[in-house]
């Protein structure tokens, strides 16, 4: 085992993921400051700590003992590393997921690019110290809801660095915290993609570059991210060129999926019912969600308040729903936090947010097939699906 980490003051880093470019880059901004011998020790554990031995081989296998494979960046895998005296571990979780108390008990915890919702107070309660670094629009709602707990009795062990302006993302905030005030081009590209600010730094050609990085699987490991960062200048032109070609093909796929949308309704806890176009999408959910409203309104002849894409994570029995393209005045972060029947842990940004629930069989309890009758909404406002709805 490598010597204990000496230049990082945290024991546990919890980031948004897996599958989030911003969360991965945020965690990488911490990882790259670790001593090389410790990075090497982590790499021996596999998972996100090291790139696959083969670019074409990413299969996870059971250990020689016959025990089921436990990903080293899952809460269970991280606790196992702690039991083996690894002083700093990285964990990726979704906003709706909590973490075991054992993982953070008595530890210094860094939370990156993640609104944990109601799962945040238990982490603060168990940990020695917690710093939250985030940019999601729903995070201030979480902080306000739990203000007495977080900033009252626990103010001595809880710190926040939250900026919801689109000029920042989890990766830029973390980079400034652990590296320098100047944001390098690679991290800016991640920020532009995560916040959809495509007109920022046009010379970076962020939309094209991100398509190329996606195909190259840049965000699957710390080592892949580091390699992209180190060789950014020499590879930038090839990224942009490859991405331009990929985008043309992707746009055709996005339109094909978007055209298959159906009409449904989402009800929030205050009784409001929204008209929603929805379609399954295991990937490109942001792009599909932002392109189906026109098709839905033409097909169904009614205004669509926002769009939803969803995917079923079978091994967890979780349905993950992403909302996009809201009409003016609708804050999707607030909608996701208040979808009727959910656990209240949803959230995100005003124009891009998500929530989840258990069981594919429960799908139409959350994305309704029809508008609830007035008696079911207890006198609250229903946004009517009538064609004259504004």
N, C-alpha and C positions, 0 to 999 in steps of 0.2 A: 504494500500500500504506500502511496505517496505521502509525503509529509503533510500535516494539516495545512489548510489554506490560510495564508497569513495576510493577504492584501484585500480580501473581501470580507465585509463584516456580517454577512448573512449566512444562515445555515440552510435555509430552504428558499428556493425561487419558484414561485407558482405563476405560470403564464397561460394566456389564452391559447388553447389548441387541444389536440393536434389539428392541423389543417388550416391554421391561420398564419398568413405571411407576417403580419404585424407582430403577433405573439411570439412567433419563432425568432424573428429578428430582434425583438426586445430581449429575449433570453440570451441570444447570441451576443448581444452587446455587453452582457455581464460575463458570459463564458470566456470570451476572448481575452479578458483581463486576468484569468487564472494562470498560475504557474504552469509551464509546459508539462512538467512531470505529473501534475494533477490532471490536466487535460488528457494525458496519455492513459492514466489510470482509469478515468471515466470511459475513454474510448474502448477499453477492453470489455466494458459491459455491454457495448452495442447500443441498440436503440437510437435515440436522437443524438447521442454523444459521438457517434462515428458513422461515416458513410458506409453503405454496404460494400462488401469486398468486391462485388461485381455490380456494374451499373444496371445489369439486367436481372439481378438476383436480390430481391428484397424480402424473401420469405423468412418468416420467423419460425423457428423449430423448437421443440421441447428440449429441455436440458437432458443431459446424459442420465440423470437420476430418474428420469421418467416423469418428473413433475411437470405440470402444465407450464407453458411459457408465460412469464410475467414481464411485461414491458418495463424496462428500467426507469422510464419517465412517467409511468402511472403512479398513483399514490402508493399502491402496494409495492411496486418495484423500488420506489424511492425509500420506503421504510425498510426494505430489505438491505439496501445499501447503507442506510443509517446503522442498522444492526451490525454491519461489517465495518463500522467506524469510518465511513466516508463522511467528512465534515460538512460538505456542501452538496446538495442534490437539487435537480431540476425536475419539476412536475408540470405537466400540461393537463388542464381541465377546461370544461365548458362552463359558461356562466351559470348554468342551472345545477352544476354539481358542487357539492361540498367536498371537504377533505377530512380524513380521519383525524381525530384529536391527537393520536399518537404521533402523527407526522410533524405537527407543529408545536407540541407541548414543550414549553421552556425554550423554544428556539427563536432566533431572529429571522423573521419572515419577510420576503420581498414579493409583492404581488404586482404583476406587470400586465397591462393591457387587458384587464379583467374586472368586470363588475360582478362581484360575487353575490350581490343582493343580500337576502337574509342569511346566507351562509357566512357573511363577513364577521358578524359579532362573535360567533363561536371560535373563529380563528384568533381574533384579538384576545378573547378571554383566555385561551389556552397558551398563547405564545408569550415569550418574553418581550418581544417588540415586533411591530408590524409597520412596514412602509408600503403605501399604496401608490402606484404610478399608473395613471390611466387617462384616457381621453374620451370615453364614451359619454353620450349625453344623459344616459340613465344613472351614471355613477353619482352625480349630485343628489338625485332622488334617494338613493340608498343612504348617502351620508346624512341627508336631512331626516330620513325616517329613523335612523339610529343615532341621532346627534347626541342625545343625553348619555348614551352608553359609550360612544366612541370619543367624544370630546369632553365628557364630564369625568366620570370615575376612572376612565382609561386613557385620559389625555397624555399621561406620562409615557405611554408605550404605544402610541399610535400617531403616525405622521402621514400626511397626504401630499402628493404632487399631482394635481389633477388640472388639466387644461383641455377644455372641450372645443377650443377654436380649431378650425380645419387646417391651420398652419402647423399643427402638432398631431402626432399619433403616439402610440405606445413606444415605438422604436425610436423616434426622435427624442422623446422625453428621457428614455433610458440611456440613449447615447450621450446626451448632455450630462447625465448624472454620473456616468462611469468613464467617459472618454474625453470629449471636448465640447465647447460651445458650438463649434462649426459642424454642421451636418454634412457628411460626405454624400456624393451623388447617389450611390446605391441606396442609402437610407432614405434619401429624399424620394426616390422612386417608390419605395415601399410605402412611404407616407402618402404620396399622391394616389396610389392605387387604393389604399385603405380608406381614404377620405373622399375619393372620386373627384379630386381637384385637378382634372386633366389639363386645365389651362395654365397651371403653375409650371414654371421651368420647361417651356416647350422644347428647348434644346435637348432635354433628357429623353424625349420620346417615350414617356413612361408607359403608355398603353402598349406600344409595340414591344418594349423591353420586357415587361412583365409577362407577356405571352410566351416569349422565348424562355424566360426563367422558369415558367411553369412547366413547359415541355421538358426542360433540362433537369427538373426535379431539384431546383436549387434549395428549396426550403424544407427538405426532408431531414437534414442533419446540420449540426453546427459546423462540421468540417466542410460540407458543400457550400454553406453560406460564406464561410471564411475564404474559401477558394475563389468564389465569385467576387468578393470584396477585394481581395489582393490583386486579382487580375482584371479588375474592372476596365481600366483604360484600354488595355490591348484587345479586349473582347467586345467593347461597347458597340462598335459598328456592326459586328456580326449579330449581336442580340437584336438591334433595331431592324436589320434587314430580315432576319428570320421571323421576327414578331409581326412585321407587316404582312408577310405571306400567310402566317397562321391566322391573323385576325380576319382576313377575308373568308377563310373557311369556317372559322368559328361563328362569324355573323350569320352564315347560312344555317348552321346547326341551331343557333339561338332562335332564329325566326321559326324554324321548323318545330321546335319544342313549344315556343310561345303560342303558336297557332292552335295547339292542342288543349288550351286552357279551358277550364270549366267555371261555372258561376256558383259562388257560395256566399256565406255570410259569417262574420265574426262579431260576437257580442262581448262587450266589456262589462265590468262589474257595476257601472252606473246605469246599465240597461241600454246603452247606445248600440245599435246594430249597423255594421258597415257592409257595403257591397264589395265583394272580393273576387278577383279572378285568381284561380289557383291551378297549379300543375306540378307534378312530381319532377324533381331535378336533382340528381345526385351530385352534379357539378355545374359550374357556370350559373349558380343560383342568382347571383347579383345581376348578371347580364340578362338572363331569362326574365327575372322579376321586373326588370326595368323596360322590357320590350313587349309585354303582352297586353297592356291596358288598351291600346288602340284596337287590337284584334278582338278583345272581349267586348268593348263597347259597340263595335260594328256588329258582332254576332248576336249579342243579347239585347241591344237597343236600350240599355240603361247606363247611367254613370257608374263608373268603378271608382271607389274611394282609394283603394290601394291594391297591390298585387302580392300574392304569396306563392313561394315555392316550398316544397317539402321533400324530405327524404326519410326513409325508415332505417334506423340503425338496429339491425335485427339482433345482434348479440347482446345488446343492452335493452332491447324492446322499447326503444325511444323513437318517437317521431319528432324530428327537428324541423321547425317552420321558420322561414325567413321572409320578412315583409319588406317591400320596396315600392318606390314610385307613388308616394302619397299625394293626395290633393292638397292645395294650400290650406294651412291651418290645422292639419292633422299631424301630430307628433307620434311617430311609430314607436319610439322608445316608451312613451307613456302607454300606448295601446298594448304593447307586448307585456308590460308589467302588470296590466289589468285585464287580460283576457279571462273571461268568466270560466271558472273551473280549474285554472292552472294554479301553480304553486307561488305565483308572484315573483319568480326569479327572472323572468324575461327582461329584455332591455336591449340597449344599443344606442343608435343615433336617431335623430329626428326623422331622417329619410331612409334609414336602413337599420333594421332591428330584427330580433328573433325571440322565439319562445319554444318550449318543448313540452311534451307530455308522454306518459307511458302507455304503450299498447296501441298497435295499429287498429285494433277493433274499436278504439275510442275516437277514431279520427273525426267522425261527424258529430261528436259532442263539442268539438272546438271549431271546426270549419263546417258550419251548418248547411244543410241542404236547402232549407227554406227559412224565411223570416219568422221568428217567434211570434205567436199571436199576442195581442196586447196584454192578456192576463198573465203571460209568462214574463213580461218585462216590468210588471208591477208599477205601471204608470210612468216609467222613465221614457226619455226621448228615444224614438226609433227613427234612424235615418232611412226614409222610405226608399224602396227600389223603383218608385214611380219614375217615369221618363222625364218628369219635370224637375227632379231633384237637382239642386245646384251643386 
